[in-house]
Amino acid sequence: MAEGAEEVTHDERPRRNNAAIRSQVVGILAGIVRWVGLFFAVILVLHVILTVGGANPNNGITTFVRDWADTVAMGFKDLFLESDLKLRTLINYGIAAIFWLIVSSVAARLIRRLG
């Protein structure tokens, strides 16, 4: 062997591969968390748009979006009991959408840091 050349042992290669695989898995997991939070926020915003826009509440699409929005809004859907339905929906579901964006962003950062 030439002077100054480093000998690569078999133990070093798997460590690099394991670190790369771990980094990739952590990145994918963080991405999934962000996309799920974004999906929930989009559902909530769609519900706000349909409600404020006066969509037919008996329409299949409106019902589908409302059911999903009620599920992901958790405790926010009755946080403020405004008498105007449109304003109540805008405030409560809007806060829930912001919540999901913030929580998914923080969770993704934590996953990346801890991973």
Legacy VTK file of the C-alpha trace (Angstrom):
# vtk DataFile Version 3.0
C-alpha trace
ASCII
DATASET POLYDATA
POINTS 115 float
0.000 0.000 0.000
1.125 3.544 -0.701
2.140 5.803 2.121
-0.618 8.090 3.375
-3.361 5.916 1.944
-5.962 4.968 4.485
-7.156 1.457 4.783
-10.930 1.154 4.882
-12.108 -1.540 7.187
-15.297 -3.435 6.668
-16.710 -2.005 9.899
-16.666 1.610 8.653
-18.775 1.113 5.548
-21.896 -0.263 7.271
-21.841 2.616 9.760
-21.956 5.146 6.950
-24.719 3.222 5.218
-26.709 2.896 8.444
-26.364 6.614 9.121
-27.479 7.445 5.594
-30.449 5.089 5.823
-31.415 6.473 9.232
-31.190 10.028 7.923
-33.341 9.130 4.943
-35.981 7.411 7.096
-36.070 10.364 9.505
-36.496 12.753 6.573
-39.333 10.684 5.132
-41.068 10.440 8.514
-40.771 14.200 9.074
-42.153 14.796 5.584
-45.128 12.530 6.242
-45.893 14.399 9.466
-45.805 17.736 7.612
-48.043 16.441 4.797
-50.594 15.027 7.246
-50.759 18.366 9.067
-51.128 20.181 5.757
-53.872 17.772 4.642
-55.816 18.368 7.871
-55.439 22.140 7.487
-56.664 21.987 3.873
-59.743 19.991 4.912
-60.527 22.573 7.591
-60.046 25.496 5.202
-62.264 23.795 2.605
-64.973 23.454 5.239
-64.676 27.153 6.072
-64.867 28.096 2.376
-67.897 25.883 1.765
-69.706 27.173 4.852
-68.927 30.864 4.381
-69.628 30.558 0.659
-73.088 29.150 1.362
-72.639 25.698 -0.174
-75.591 23.313 -0.060
-75.214 21.499 3.308
-76.889 18.369 1.879
-74.448 18.036 -1.033
-72.241 14.940 -0.890
-68.975 16.872 -1.189
-70.009 19.347 1.488
-71.065 16.529 3.803
-67.820 14.627 3.195
-65.677 17.701 3.920
-67.771 18.631 6.982
-67.455 15.119 8.449
-63.678 15.120 7.996
-63.402 18.677 9.331
-65.428 17.784 12.425
-63.059 14.894 13.076
-59.790 16.833 12.726
-61.071 20.004 14.440
-61.012 18.147 17.766
-61.976 20.519 20.590
-61.787 23.623 18.440
-65.149 23.209 16.682
-67.049 24.658 19.636
-64.333 26.836 21.153
-66.241 30.053 20.464
-70.038 29.940 20.476
-70.733 32.818 18.124
-74.395 33.209 17.113
-73.537 33.619 13.412
-72.778 30.163 11.950
-70.422 31.497 9.285
-68.365 33.545 11.729
-68.287 30.675 14.234
-67.069 28.282 11.535
-64.444 30.741 10.318
-63.039 31.333 13.799
-63.156 27.806 15.217
-62.085 25.840 12.155
-59.568 28.523 11.194
-57.896 28.186 14.589
-57.890 24.403 14.173
-56.189 24.737 10.757
-53.505 26.999 12.218
-53.077 24.535 15.089
-52.423 21.636 12.695
-49.919 23.662 10.668
-47.982 24.663 13.783
-48.098 21.247 15.456
-47.031 19.365 12.329
-44.202 21.839 11.721
-42.901 21.549 15.288
-43.258 17.755 15.257
-41.359 17.478 11.961
-38.525 19.624 13.331
-38.343 17.523 16.483
-38.241 14.336 14.441
-35.379 15.711 12.347
-33.448 16.891 15.409
-33.902 13.729 17.418
-33.317 11.490 14.413
LINES 1 116
115 0 1 2 3 4 5 6 7 8 9 10 11 12 13 14 15 16 17 18 19 20 21 22 23 24 25 26 27 28 29 30 31 32 33 34 35 36 37 38 39 40 41 42 43 44 45 46 47 48 49 50 51 52 53 54 55 56 57 58 59 60 61 62 63 64 65 66 67 68 69 70 71 72 73 74 75 76 77 78 79 80 81 82 83 84 85 86 87 88 89 90 91 92 93 94 95 96 97 98 99 100 101 102 103 104 105 106 107 108 109 110 111 112 113 114
